[in-house]
């Protein structure tokens, strides 16, 4: 998996206390029991960590962890921050 995916996963495990053993690239935010308030906080955390704009509307409970990582990478490319 990509470095972005690993960072997204680490944020979920460290900050939101998601069990790493149950989180896979195909897990949705709903599967991980993140409600709408957690999703808003998660979006803000991603913005801070990656330096890109991610509105809470950009994420939904049906998004997989892989899709979240892809969104972050897309926003980084758009902002000229991708390495």
Steps between C-alpha positions, in 0.01 A plus 500: 500500500600860456662719762185714497282198575729399787484852643119508471484165678739618772285809561194281543680264736684761707246781518167324455589171671403283203619140536777454243413131469150579372596788269574401141518699179143382426362604840255788483490774758165355607660155541743667741206652690592860420188715520451835330667698779806276487509537122508881534784475753677245276476739202651781710778269619579401141512867399745576780720198434518526121462876450207472260136603508255216565150609588283274710276473191788332316485202737208271570443198717497281188856600399762228533839567652649452154263767361596740780870452424433552129310822576789629709749416223278672241476815712877497554558477124253785439683712758840414351604319819536147362851365496 
